Amino acid sequence: MPKTLFPELRKCAPLLPLGLALAVAACDAPRDAASGFQIEETTIAEVQEALLAGEITTVELVESYLRRIRAYNGACVEEPAGRLGPIAPIANAGQINALSTLNLRPAAREARGFGPLKARSLTDAADDRSDMPDALETAAAQDRRFQQTGELAGPLHGAVMAIKDQYDTFDMRTTSGADVEYADDRPPDDATFVRRLREAGAIILAKANLAEYASDGARSAFGGTFCNPYDTEREPGMSSAGSASAVAANLITCAIGEETVVSIRWPAAVNSLVGLAPTQELVSRDGMIGAGLNMRTGPICRTVADAARILDAIAGYDPRDELTASSVGRMPERPYADAATAERLDGVRIGVVREYMDTEAFSRADAESIQLVERALKDLDGIGATIVDPGPGGALFQGCIDRYAPEYYNSAFIRANPDLFPVDADGEPAADHIATLLEMNREPDGLPGGWTLRGLEWFGAVGESRYMMNRYLAERGDANIRSQADLIERGTFYEDANFPDRRAILERSGAAMSLDTSVRLQNRFALRVIVMQCLGEQDLDAVVYPTASVPPRKLTAPREPTVNGRSPVGWSRLGREGFPALTAPAGFTTEVWDRERAEDGGTRLIGPVPARLPVGVDFLARPFDEPMLFRIASAYEAATRRREPPPGFGPLEEAP
């Protein structure tokens, strides 16, 4: 074993009897720069190479990330009325507030200059349980094992991660961003995927800030407002944006996010990252606060290969999530990481979802992002992919929608078109509705307005939010917080008209008295049939489109309104039904069009405003075909290398 290996353990050896946490806290680990190791933009494979070569230890790696967190994870907005009042953005703040809780015991946390709100528990001030090692203790244990055996702790040894605070971690507070009086702010056990990450050797260093209760808006009552590292006056994406911005600024190696709408892919896209929202049934939802039928768990990393490595650890059947039973017999024969090494796409057929790229249908705010995805089409063609493009104004899926939507949506389609399907005063058919549906099936010459990919309605599930939240709380078994009503009664909420009213959202969903997911389930089945049929008819392996075509807004500015089915936060319709989708960096804008409030009470576009903001391109495939996504994305990544770190969050100067 090289003599240079584990110098910090030898230096701290006399202190080890005092307890590992205190020993590590008392010893300043050498900077990674001393060995030539560069933590910024490093990959899991590169970290493991450095560990095996004796260039860095796991403790030094964690310390390096902690120094960056100390330097860059501070407040990024002004709070003139206090933590729960309205905020004001700060230009070039140099801070992002992405991580809300750190996995450090009190002595280690205080020695590194982190305040009490970063404590891993506020209800256990002593935090001295021996069966609950913190990140530094875990790293030191991995170093000792490596020194003894010469073997890494697992395939994710060297992956230092943050977990969205929507997920249970037995050693850190878990409240989905809420400031609420749990008797024990730590849940009794890990979410299944968190346990799998630890077993694979990953170190869980932090909980990521999120839009409270995984809703919209870059703010939580406990964690505060968080910002985009590429422009700290702008939002960093949807609810998983704390996870994404922490990865973008190199505060961690990778993170875990959750996606209900676009909450993995849009934060990844606007932070120049790779984000995977996997097949709905592939990764367990166990240990998720308020898990729903359309919620997915996935990795956010700086490279495709790292995202694949994370998925290898967390994917697969979990008896605690019945949906994952569908993954049995459908897992790939080889690791996902093996698929993330492609350089060519010969023989791969990729369809272009022109429905999402029609500049005439949207606004000036969309134009440059769509142009960057047009460039991505040329890049894909250049590495051998066959691009199946219906052309400007075309519609890749419309033929299948025309043929199959009336039959598979049936009652919803009938209700949406009363002129074609009249009813009497009692709501009973006033004509032969089946005959009309059969005629549409025989002659699919176009459907009534709105039945396009952009116009398909999203059907919610009555009572799902309250049911799933109360089920989670019953499983958690906290003495104080037993129901959604308790969250409202015992919670503290911010008050800021620029962000969603969390209390009102909880109160509305808490008013439901029954559970009905039937329409949502039918909707999922219908869209899956339509999309799968079109993929089959056109012999497509995947499709491509912009993750979002509207750049992120200023934190306190109005959102770009929805236009012709285009949401300002990204394209979500296909992913909501469980199709796996991956976003990869497509480049940067040069200018954007922003929204401001007008005197008449409306909003107006202003611009163009010079702005260099990341844009992402989405790849979507059949359920359980993540290997195809990794193949396409890794070849695209190798050919383009469009990931760039945020310029205001570079390497640190010499540590004190």
C-alpha positions, 0 to 999 in steps of 0.5 A: 500500500502506498505510504501516501495513503490515508495521511489524515488517519495517521495524523488523527490516530492519537485522537481516535479514542475520543470518538471518530467524529471528534477526531475527524473534526479536530484534524484539517484534512489536506486539500485535494489540490495538494495531490493534483485531484480536481473535485470540480466536474469530477465523475464517479469513475474519476474519483474511484481512479483517484482513490485507487491511486492514493491521490485522495481519500474518501474523508478528503473527498467529503471535506472538499465538498464541505468546503464548497458547501460552506463557500457557496450554499449560503442565502441567495436572496434578501429577506427584508421581512425575515425568513418567512416574508417576501424576498428580493433577488440578488444579482450575482449572489455567489450563493444558491442555498441548495442544501437544507440539511447536512449529515454531520454530527454537532461537533463536526458541523460546528467545527466547519462553520455550519449553523444550527439550522443545518443540523441533521436533526433539530429534535435530537440535539445530542445526536450521539447514537452509535448506529447512526454514523454521519458522512465523515464517519462513514467516509473514514470507515470506507477508508479503513476498509480500503486500507485493509483490503485494497477494495472499494466499498461498492460500485458507488464508492466516491459518489457523495450525494444529496437526497431531495427532502421528500424522501426518508433518510433515517439519519437526517430530518425529513419534512419535504421542506416544511417547518413543522413540529414533528416529535422526531424529525427523522423517520424510522428508516431509509427509503428503499432506494436510499438504503440501496445507495448506501449499500452500493457505497454512496455517501449521503452528505445532505438533504436537498432543498425543494419546493415545499411538499414537491409543489411549484416555486423555488422555496420552502418554509424550512430551507428558504429560497434557492437560486439558479447558479447560472443567474442567481436572480432566476429560478433553478427549475421545479421542485427538485431544483435544490438537487439539481443546482447543488450538482451544477455548482459541484457541491456534490457528485450526484443527487436524487430528484422526484418528478411529478410533472417535470421536476427532475428534467427541467431543473436538470436542463436549466442547470446544464445537467443530465436528469433521468425520470425513469419508467414509473415502475422501475424505482421504488416510491417507498419512503416518499412523502405523499407518493402518487401514481405519477411520481418518479424517482431518478438521478441528476448528475453531470454526466450520462455515465454517472446517471446510469451508475446511480440507476444501477443501484436503485432500480428494481423490484421492491415489495414495499412499492407494488408498482415495481412488481411490473419491473420483474422480468423486464430488467436489462441483462447488462448494467445500465452503465454498459449502455452509457458508453456509446459513441455512434448511433448507427441503426437507431431511429429517433422521431422528432416531436414537432408538436413541441417545436412549432415556433409559430404556435408559441412566443418569442420566448421559445425561439432560441431554445427550439433553435438549440434543439434543431442543432441537436437533431443535426448532431444526432444525424452526424453520429449515425442516427436516422432522424424521422422528422415530420418537418416544420408544422408536422405532428409525429403522433397525430395519426395515432391520436386521430385513430385511437383517442376516441376509442381509448379515452371514450367517456372523457372524449364523449364528455369533451365533445357534446356537439358530437355526442348530445345528451338529454336533460338527464345526461343520457345519450340523445343519439347513438354515441357508439355509432359515432365512435365507430364512424370516427374509427373507420374514417380518422380524418382529424378530431375536434379541436384540442385532441392533439398531443399538445391539447390532450387534457391532464386528468387528476385523481380525486383524493389522491393527495390526502390519501397518500399523505395520510398513508405515509404519515401512518407508516412513519408513526410520529407522535405529533404529526399523524395526518395532513390536518396536523401538518396544517395545524402544527406547521409554519408557512411563509407568506409571499405572493410571488410563491405558491400558498402552501397552507392553501394547497394543503387545505384544498387537497385535505378537503377531499373525502373520497378516492377516485383514480379511475380517470387517471388510470384510464388516461395513462393506459390510453396515452400509452397505447397511442404512443406505443402504437406510433413508435411501432408503426414508425419503427422508432427507438426513441423520440426527441424534443426540447425539455422546455422551450422557455428559459427560467424566469426571474424569481419574483417575475410572472411566468410566461403563460401557457400557450397552445399547450406549451407550459412555461416549465417544460413538456410533461404530458408523455412523462406523466404517464410513466415513459422514461425520459432523459434530458441532456445539455443542448447548449446555452441561450444568448438572450431571453424574453422575460415577463413583467407585470403591466399596469392593466393587471396583465403581463407583457414580454420585455426583451431581448435581454442578454442571458446565457442560460442552459437549455436541455434536450429530451430523449424519451423511449418505451417503458423499461428501455432506459438502456436505449436512452443511455445509449443515445444520450451518451453518444450525443454527450460524447459528440457535443460536450455541451455541459458547462459549470456555472462561471461564478462557482469555480474552484476555491482558493487555498483553504485557510 
